[in-house]
């Protein structure tokens, strides 16, 4: 089976975003990671490419102190090497579009833990920057629902631990780590439910 045949011609891309609040219209993306999935010769998904960026808040963005306390991001720390959201999204979208051609897929579909949250921020940032998103505009694959069905858990850390994937609480709430673990969760569940060609 080819990747394009597994999910209606969609290329799955796992995304996690750390933000300055919960409102995608007023609050900023502070960190974003996207992992493009591939498929091996056995028809199993695996994490193929990782793109990770620390992001500068857009001009006029709301910064909620509670959100910063939760994710621990030091916005003004120069060692973050933060880029604009336009640069981050441009590079992510370009790489996804390359893989869409390679895999002969029609669109990419955002995979996430509470995927609607991440898609909302991507859509708003795409509008602000004037970019064209490769993601389906409303369809997502949510690992909350997948893990609820697969192992009876909805919290990422609990689902990961229950199915035997290593989890480090000290690394959690970093976009890079959470995306890596969400990718492992997605692959474990999908690869256990292979379909006939």
LINDAQUI-V781961 format. One record per residue. N is the residue number from 1. RES is the residue in three letters. D_FIRST is the distance of its C-alpha to the first C-alpha in Angstrom with 2 decimals. Layout:
n=N res=RES d_first=D_FIRST
n=N res=RES d_first=D_FIRST
This chain:
n=1 res=UNK d_first=0.00
n=2 res=UNK d_first=3.79
n=3 res=UNK d_first=6.62
n=4 res=UNK d_first=8.35
n=5 res=UNK d_first=6.54
n=6 res=UNK d_first=7.33
n=7 res=UNK d_first=11.06
n=8 res=UNK d_first=12.36
n=9 res=UNK d_first=12.00
n=10 res=UNK d_first=13.71
n=11 res=UNK d_first=13.81
n=12 res=UNK d_first=15.21
n=13 res=UNK d_first=18.45
n=14 res=UNK d_first=20.67
n=15 res=UNK d_first=24.32
n=16 res=UNK d_first=27.65
n=17 res=UNK d_first=31.03
n=18 res=UNK d_first=34.54
n=19 res=UNK d_first=37.19
n=20 res=UNK d_first=40.94
n=21 res=UNK d_first=40.86
n=22 res=UNK d_first=38.97
n=23 res=UNK d_first=39.81
n=24 res=UNK d_first=37.19
n=25 res=UNK d_first=39.83
n=26 res=UNK d_first=42.55
n=27 res=UNK d_first=41.07
n=28 res=UNK d_first=39.45
n=29 res=UNK d_first=36.19
n=30 res=UNK d_first=37.43
n=31 res=UNK d_first=34.24
n=32 res=UNK d_first=30.60
n=33 res=UNK d_first=27.46
n=34 res=UNK d_first=23.95
n=35 res=UNK d_first=20.96
n=36 res=UNK d_first=17.90
n=37 res=UNK d_first=14.72
n=38 res=UNK d_first=12.06
n=39 res=UNK d_first=8.82
n=40 res=UNK d_first=9.25
n=41 res=UNK d_first=7.89
n=42 res=UNK d_first=7.90
n=43 res=UNK d_first=5.67
n=44 res=UNK d_first=9.23
n=45 res=UNK d_first=11.11
n=46 res=UNK d_first=14.26
n=47 res=UNK d_first=17.27
n=48 res=UNK d_first=17.09
n=49 res=UNK d_first=20.27
n=50 res=UNK d_first=23.40
n=51 res=UNK d_first=26.07
n=52 res=UNK d_first=29.23
n=53 res=UNK d_first=32.54
n=54 res=UNK d_first=35.90
n=55 res=UNK d_first=37.15
n=56 res=UNK d_first=40.70
n=57 res=UNK d_first=41.72
n=58 res=UNK d_first=42.18
n=59 res=UNK d_first=45.81
n=60 res=UNK d_first=47.38
n=61 res=UNK d_first=44.62
n=62 res=UNK d_first=45.77
n=63 res=UNK d_first=45.62
n=64 res=UNK d_first=45.91
n=65 res=UNK d_first=47.67
n=66 res=UNK d_first=45.92
n=67 res=UNK d_first=42.47
n=68 res=UNK d_first=43.64
n=69 res=UNK d_first=45.13
n=70 res=UNK d_first=41.88
n=71 res=UNK d_first=39.54
n=72 res=UNK d_first=42.24
n=73 res=UNK d_first=41.54
n=74 res=UNK d_first=44.61
n=75 res=UNK d_first=44.18
n=76 res=UNK d_first=46.97
n=77 res=UNK d_first=46.11
n=78 res=UNK d_first=45.81
n=79 res=UNK d_first=43.63
n=80 res=UNK d_first=40.81
n=81 res=UNK d_first=40.44
n=82 res=UNK d_first=39.36
n=83 res=UNK d_first=38.17
n=84 res=UNK d_first=38.42
n=85 res=UNK d_first=35.75
n=86 res=UNK d_first=35.35
n=87 res=UNK d_first=34.59
n=88 res=UNK d_first=32.12
n=89 res=UNK d_first=30.22
n=90 res=UNK d_first=30.43
n=91 res=UNK d_first=28.79
n=92 res=UNK d_first=26.06
n=93 res=UNK d_first=25.34
n=94 res=UNK d_first=25.43
n=95 res=UNK d_first=22.87
n=96 res=UNK d_first=20.51
n=97 res=UNK d_first=21.11
n=98 res=UNK d_first=20.31
n=99 res=UNK d_first=16.87
n=100 res=UNK d_first=16.35
n=101 res=UNK d_first=17.08
n=102 res=UNK d_first=15.02
n=103 res=UNK d_first=11.79
n=104 res=UNK d_first=13.04
n=105 res=UNK d_first=13.41
n=106 res=UNK d_first=16.47
n=107 res=UNK d_first=18.00
n=108 res=UNK d_first=17.89
n=109 res=UNK d_first=18.54
n=110 res=UNK d_first=21.03
n=111 res=UNK d_first=20.38
n=112 res=UNK d_first=23.71
n=113 res=UNK d_first=26.13
n=114 res=UNK d_first=28.26
n=115 res=UNK d_first=26.04
n=116 res=UNK d_first=28.55
n=117 res=UNK d_first=31.09
n=118 res=UNK d_first=29.12
n=119 res=UNK d_first=27.94
n=120 res=UNK d_first=31.61
n=121 res=UNK d_first=32.83
n=122 res=UNK d_first=30.22
n=123 res=UNK d_first=31.22
n=124 res=UNK d_first=34.91
n=125 res=UNK d_first=34.65
n=126 res=UNK d_first=32.72
n=127 res=UNK d_first=35.59
n=128 res=UNK d_first=38.21
n=129 res=UNK d_first=36.81
n=130 res=UNK d_first=36.00
n=131 res=UNK d_first=32.43
n=132 res=UNK d_first=29.44
n=133 res=UNK d_first=26.77
n=134 res=UNK d_first=23.04
n=135 res=UNK d_first=22.58
n=136 res=UNK d_first=22.47
n=137 res=UNK d_first=26.13
n=138 res=UNK d_first=26.06
n=139 res=UNK d_first=22.68
n=140 res=UNK d_first=21.76
n=141 res=UNK d_first=19.94
n=142 res=UNK d_first=22.86
n=143 res=UNK d_first=22.62
n=144 res=UNK d_first=26.06
n=145 res=UNK d_first=24.77
n=146 res=UNK d_first=21.71
n=147 res=UNK d_first=24.07
n=148 res=UNK d_first=26.68
n=149 res=UNK d_first=24.39
n=150 res=UNK d_first=22.91
n=151 res=UNK d_first=26.18
n=152 res=UNK d_first=28.99
n=153 res=UNK d_first=29.68
n=154 res=UNK d_first=29.63
n=155 res=UNK d_first=31.33
n=156 res=UNK d_first=28.96
n=157 res=UNK d_first=31.12
n=158 res=UNK d_first=31.48
n=159 res=UNK d_first=27.82
n=160 res=UNK d_first=26.91
n=161 res=UNK d_first=29.72
n=162 res=UNK d_first=29.04
n=163 res=UNK d_first=25.54
n=164 res=UNK d_first=26.84
n=165 res=UNK d_first=26.03
n=166 res=UNK d_first=29.10
n=167 res=UNK d_first=31.01
n=168 res=UNK d_first=34.10
n=169 res=UNK d_first=36.29
n=170 res=UNK d_first=38.10
n=171 res=UNK d_first=35.03
n=172 res=UNK d_first=34.03
n=173 res=UNK d_first=34.57
n=174 res=UNK d_first=33.60
n=175 res=UNK d_first=30.78
n=176 res=UNK d_first=29.20
n=177 res=UNK d_first=29.37
n=178 res=UNK d_first=28.37
n=179 res=UNK d_first=25.27
n=180 res=UNK d_first=24.28
n=181 res=UNK d_first=24.84
n=182 res=UNK d_first=23.14
n=183 res=UNK d_first=20.00
n=184 res=UNK d_first=20.30
n=185 res=UNK d_first=20.91
n=186 res=UNK d_first=17.93
n=187 res=UNK d_first=15.53
n=188 res=UNK d_first=17.39
n=189 res=UNK d_first=17.22
n=190 res=UNK d_first=13.63
n=191 res=UNK d_first=12.44
n=192 res=UNK d_first=14.86
n=193 res=UNK d_first=13.46
n=194 res=UNK d_first=9.85
n=195 res=UNK d_first=9.13
n=196 res=UNK d_first=8.37
n=197 res=UNK d_first=6.10
